[in-house]
Amino acid sequence: MEVGNGPTIANRIAARRRSMPAAMSRIADVVLEHPSAPVELTITELAERAGTSPATVTRFCRAIGFDGYTQFRVGVASEVGRGGADETWRADIGSEFAPDDTPDKVLRTLVSLHVRSLETTAAWVDLEDVSRAAHAIATSRHVDIYGVGGSAVIATELQRRLHRIGLSAHAWSDTHDGIASAVLQNGDSVAIGISSTGQTEQTVEMLAQAGAVGAFTVAITHAADSWMADVADVAIATPTPASYLRPDDMSVKHSQLLVVDLFYLLVAQQMFDEAATRLAATAMAVSGYRRDRQTTAPTKPAQEA
């Protein structure tokens, strides 16, 4: 296919957009908003970002005239290359940063954006919902936490904190393992789904399955009106990422980590005695593996004559 001589990818999408089902339309949104995304992402990663499946991505590629995802990526790479370095920079990095910014300016811009994200989260978060979820966690038999991709890191962090203060908790990033665990939950369990977009199909499926068997379900997401928020008993919405940040960039996880910290502390308050005992025990258990820095340099071996 002569990509260079044909219509642009944006024009191809526009020509077929009205006939696309909702799942394919979400892929179109990702591609139009971030033109270089297909070059940087695997088919699975693009599907996750759009909240759909790899098979739907393949159908999308064929709908706009490509034989498959590989051919689509080649077409995108060719088009991005023709767009010029400045356009590519704006698409991939954003207008907040210039390629000739000093390290000091880059740092100050990052700090400003991240502080703004945390402040917005603090202003947005519904403390009544967070408190309700924290109470459910503190009084639960077990906590299941679901997250894939970048969200798996946040899920694991929450699991580690809850486990350390004495709660039975597991973090699941594999869909099969997560669903197998979800069906074993009940009304004494809490299930937490973490997804930046709130549209990650695997995470939604795991959370919905846990809810179907009676678990109290919590969604942590940037999208309050997302699919995952709809299936949860409580949805904790964090701010939409700044324009230069991507939903799976670790930098946008700061607002979710703030919510994780808030959950952890509110849960620990409600089980103060047990939490304090557990924290002391775990700190003592690992203390032997920490070494103070040597105050004097080791003696250098004498050289042989």
C-alpha positions as CSV (number, residue, x, y, z in Angstrom):
1,M,0.0,0.0,0.0
2,E,1.5,3.4,-1.0
3,V,0.9,5.2,2.3
4,G,3.0,8.2,1.3
5,N,0.8,9.0,-1.7
6,G,-2.6,8.2,-0.1
7,P,-4.8,10.2,2.2
8,T,-3.5,11.0,5.7
9,I,-4.4,8.7,8.5
10,A,-6.5,11.4,10.1
11,N,-8.5,11.7,6.8
12,R,-8.9,7.9,6.6
13,I,-10.3,7.9,10.2
14,A,-12.6,10.9,9.5
15,A,-14.0,9.2,6.4
16,R,-15.0,6.1,8.3
17,R,-15.7,7.5,11.7
18,R,-19.5,7.6,11.6
19,S,-19.7,3.9,10.8
20,M,-17.3,2.8,13.6
21,P,-18.7,1.1,16.7
22,A,-18.0,2.6,20.0
23,A,-14.9,0.5,20.8
24,M,-13.2,1.4,17.5
25,S,-14.2,5.0,17.9
26,R,-12.2,5.1,21.2
27,I,-9.2,3.8,19.3
28,A,-9.7,6.6,16.8
29,D,-9.7,9.1,19.7
30,V,-6.4,7.8,21.0
31,V,-4.8,8.0,17.6
32,L,-6.0,11.4,16.8
33,E,-5.0,12.8,20.2
34,H,-1.6,11.2,20.2
35,P,-0.6,10.6,16.5
36,S,2.6,8.8,17.4
37,A,1.0,6.4,19.9
38,P,0.8,3.4,17.5
39,V,4.6,3.7,16.9
40,E,5.4,3.6,20.6
41,L,2.8,1.1,21.8
42,T,2.3,-2.6,21.1
43,I,-1.2,-3.7,19.9
44,T,-2.0,-4.8,23.5
45,E,-0.9,-1.5,25.0
46,L,-2.9,0.5,22.4
47,A,-6.0,-1.6,23.1
48,E,-5.6,-1.1,26.9
49,R,-5.2,2.7,26.4
50,A,-8.5,2.7,24.4
51,G,-10.3,0.4,26.8
52,T,-10.8,-2.3,24.2
53,S,-9.2,-5.5,22.9
54,P,-6.3,-6.3,20.5
55,A,-8.8,-7.9,18.1
56,T,-10.7,-4.6,17.9
57,V,-7.5,-2.8,17.1
58,T,-6.9,-5.1,14.2
59,R,-10.4,-4.5,12.9
60,F,-9.8,-0.8,13.3
61,C,-6.7,-1.0,11.2
62,R,-8.5,-2.9,8.4
63,A,-11.4,-0.4,8.6
64,I,-9.1,2.4,7.6
65,G,-7.3,0.5,4.9
66,F,-4.4,-1.3,6.5
67,D,-3.9,-5.1,6.4
68,G,-3.0,-5.2,10.1
69,Y,-1.4,-3.4,13.0
70,T,2.2,-3.8,11.7
71,Q,1.2,-2.1,8.4
72,F,-0.7,0.6,10.4
73,R,2.4,1.3,12.5
74,V,4.6,1.7,9.4
75,G,2.1,4.1,7.9
76,V,2.0,6.1,11.2
77,A,5.8,6.2,11.4
78,S,6.1,7.4,7.8
79,E,3.5,10.1,8.4
80,V,5.1,11.3,11.7
81,G,8.4,11.4,10.0
82,R,7.0,13.7,7.3
83,G,5.4,15.9,10.0
84,G,8.7,17.4,11.2
85,A,10.5,17.3,14.5
86,D,8.6,20.2,16.0
87,E,5.2,18.5,15.4
88,T,6.4,15.2,16.7
89,W,7.8,16.8,19.8
90,R,4.5,18.5,20.5
91,A,2.6,15.3,19.9
92,D,4.9,13.2,22.1
93,I,6.0,15.6,24.8
94,G,3.6,18.5,24.8
95,S,3.8,22.3,24.5
96,E,4.8,22.8,28.1
97,F,8.4,21.8,27.3
98,A,10.7,23.1,24.6
99,P,13.6,21.0,23.2
100,D,16.0,23.8,24.2
101,D,14.7,24.3,27.8
102,T,17.4,24.2,30.4
103,P,17.4,21.4,32.9
104,D,16.3,23.9,35.6
105,K,13.3,25.0,33.6
106,V,12.3,21.4,32.8
107,L,12.5,20.6,36.5
108,R,10.5,23.7,37.6
109,T,7.8,22.9,35.0
110,L,7.5,19.3,36.1
111,V,7.2,20.3,39.8
112,S,4.6,22.9,39.0
113,L,2.5,20.4,37.0
114,H,2.8,17.7,39.6
115,V,2.0,20.0,42.5
116,R,-1.0,21.3,40.6
117,S,-2.2,17.6,40.1
118,L,-1.9,16.9,43.8
119,E,-3.7,20.1,44.8
120,T,-6.5,19.4,42.3
121,T,-6.8,15.8,43.7
122,A,-7.1,17.2,47.2
123,A,-9.8,19.6,46.1
124,W,-11.7,17.0,44.1
125,V,-11.6,13.9,46.3
126,D,-14.8,13.0,48.0
127,L,-13.8,12.4,51.6
128,E,-17.1,10.8,52.5
129,D,-16.6,8.2,49.7
130,V,-13.0,7.6,50.7
131,S,-14.0,7.2,54.4
132,R,-16.8,4.8,53.4
133,A,-14.3,2.7,51.4
134,A,-11.7,2.9,54.2
135,H,-14.2,1.5,56.7
136,A,-15.1,-1.3,54.4
137,I,-11.4,-2.2,53.9
138,A,-10.7,-2.1,57.7
139,T,-13.5,-4.4,58.5
140,S,-13.1,-6.8,55.5
141,R,-12.1,-10.4,55.5
142,H,-10.0,-9.9,52.4
143,V,-9.1,-7.2,49.9
144,D,-8.6,-7.9,46.1
145,I,-6.9,-5.2,44.1
146,Y,-6.9,-5.2,40.3
147,G,-4.7,-3.3,37.9
148,V,-2.9,-4.0,34.7
149,G,0.0,-2.2,32.9
150,G,1.1,0.9,34.8
151,S,-1.8,0.6,37.2
152,A,-0.4,-2.7,38.4
153,V,2.3,-0.8,40.1
154,I,-0.2,1.3,42.1
155,A,-2.2,-1.9,42.9
156,T,0.9,-3.6,44.3
157,E,1.8,-0.6,46.4
158,L,-1.6,-0.5,48.0
159,Q,-1.5,-4.3,48.6
160,R,1.9,-4.0,50.4
161,R,0.7,-1.2,52.7
162,L,-2.5,-3.0,53.7
163,H,-0.6,-6.3,54.2
164,R,1.9,-4.6,56.5
165,I,-0.8,-3.4,58.9
166,G,-2.4,-6.9,59.1
167,L,-5.0,-7.1,56.3
168,S,-5.3,-10.0,54.0
169,A,-4.8,-8.4,50.5
170,H,-3.7,-9.5,47.0
171,A,-2.9,-7.5,43.9
172,W,-3.7,-9.1,40.6
173,S,-2.5,-8.0,37.2
174,D,-3.2,-11.2,35.3
175,T,-6.8,-11.3,34.2
176,H,-7.2,-15.1,34.6
177,D,-5.8,-15.1,38.1
178,G,-7.8,-12.0,39.1
179,I,-11.1,-13.3,37.9
180,A,-10.4,-16.7,39.6
181,S,-9.8,-14.7,42.8
182,A,-12.8,-12.4,42.2
183,V,-15.3,-15.3,42.1
184,L,-14.1,-16.4,45.6
185,Q,-15.0,-13.1,47.2
186,N,-18.2,-12.4,49.1
187,G,-20.0,-9.7,51.2
188,D,-17.1,-9.6,53.6
189,S,-14.6,-8.7,50.9
190,V,-13.5,-5.5,49.2
191,A,-12.4,-5.3,45.6
192,I,-10.5,-2.3,44.3
193,G,-10.0,-1.6,40.6
194,I,-7.3,0.9,39.5
195,S,-7.3,2.2,35.9
196,S,-6.3,5.7,34.7
197,T,-8.9,5.7,31.9
198,G,-11.4,3.6,33.7
199,Q,-12.0,1.8,30.4
200,T,-9.4,-1.1,30.8
201,E,-11.5,-4.1,29.9
202,Q,-9.5,-6.6,32.0
203,T,-9.7,-4.5,35.2
204,V,-13.4,-3.8,34.7
205,E,-14.1,-7.5,34.2
206,M,-12.3,-8.4,37.4
207,L,-14.0,-5.7,39.5
208,A,-17.4,-6.5,38.0
209,Q,-17.0,-10.2,38.8
210,A,-16.1,-9.4,42.4
211,G,-19.1,-7.2,42.7
212,A,-21.4,-9.9,41.2
213,V,-20.6,-12.2,44.2
214,G,-21.2,-9.5,46.8
215,A,-17.9,-7.8,47.4
216,F,-17.9,-4.1,48.1
217,T,-16.3,-2.5,45.0
218,V,-14.1,0.6,44.7
219,A,-12.8,2.3,41.5
220,I,-9.8,4.6,41.5
221,T,-9.7,6.3,38.1
222,H,-9.2,9.7,36.3
223,A,-12.6,9.3,34.7
224,A,-15.6,9.7,37.0
225,D,-18.0,8.8,34.2
226,S,-16.0,5.7,33.0
227,W,-17.1,2.1,32.5
228,M,-15.2,1.0,35.6
229,A,-16.8,3.8,37.8
230,D,-20.2,2.6,36.6
231,V,-19.7,-0.9,38.0
232,A,-18.2,0.2,41.4
233,D,-20.1,0.9,44.6
234,V,-17.7,3.8,45.2
235,A,-15.7,5.7,42.5
236,I,-12.7,7.8,43.7
237,A,-12.0,10.2,40.8
238,T,-8.5,11.7,40.5
239,P,-7.8,14.6,38.1
240,T,-7.4,14.1,34.3
241,P,-3.6,14.1,33.5
242,A,-2.0,17.3,32.3
243,S,-1.8,17.5,28.5
244,Y,1.8,16.4,28.2
245,L,1.3,13.3,30.3
246,R,0.0,10.0,29.0
247,P,-2.5,7.9,31.0
248,D,0.1,5.1,31.5
249,D,3.0,7.4,32.3
250,M,4.2,6.9,35.9
251,S,4.2,10.7,36.4
252,V,0.4,10.8,36.3
253,K,0.2,8.2,39.1
254,H,1.0,10.8,41.7
255,S,-2.6,11.7,42.2
256,Q,-3.5,8.0,42.6
257,L,-0.7,7.5,45.0
258,L,-2.1,10.3,47.1
259,V,-5.4,8.4,47.2
260,V,-3.5,5.2,48.2
261,D,-1.8,7.1,51.0
262,L,-5.1,8.5,52.2
263,F,-6.7,5.0,52.2
264,Y,-3.8,3.5,54.0
265,L,-3.8,6.1,56.8
266,L,-7.6,6.1,57.3
267,V,-7.6,2.3,57.4
268,A,-4.7,2.3,59.9
269,Q,-6.6,4.8,62.1
270,Q,-9.6,2.5,62.3
271,M,-7.4,-0.5,63.4
272,F,-4.9,1.5,65.4
273,D,-3.8,-1.1,68.0
274,E,-3.4,-3.9,65.5
275,A,-1.8,-1.6,62.9
276,A,0.7,-0.3,65.4
277,T,1.7,-3.8,66.5
278,R,2.1,-5.0,63.0
279,L,4.2,-2.0,61.9
280,A,6.5,-2.5,64.9
281,A,6.8,-6.2,64.2
282,T,7.7,-5.8,60.5
283,A,10.1,-2.9,61.2
284,M,11.9,-5.1,63.8
285,A,12.0,-8.1,61.4
286,V,13.9,-6.2,58.7
287,S,16.1,-4.1,61.0
288,G,18.9,-6.6,60.9
289,Y,19.3,-6.1,57.2
290,R,20.1,-2.4,57.5
291,R,23.6,-1.3,58.1
292,D,24.8,2.1,59.3
293,R,27.3,3.8,57.0
294,Q,30.9,3.2,58.1
295,T,32.3,6.2,59.8
296,T,35.9,5.4,58.7
297,A,37.1,4.2,55.4
298,P,38.2,0.5,55.2
299,T,41.9,0.0,55.3
300,K,43.4,-0.4,51.9
301,P,45.3,-3.7,51.5
302,A,49.1,-3.3,51.3
303,Q,50.5,-3.9,47.9
304,E,52.9,-6.7,47.4
305,A,56.5,-5.8,46.8
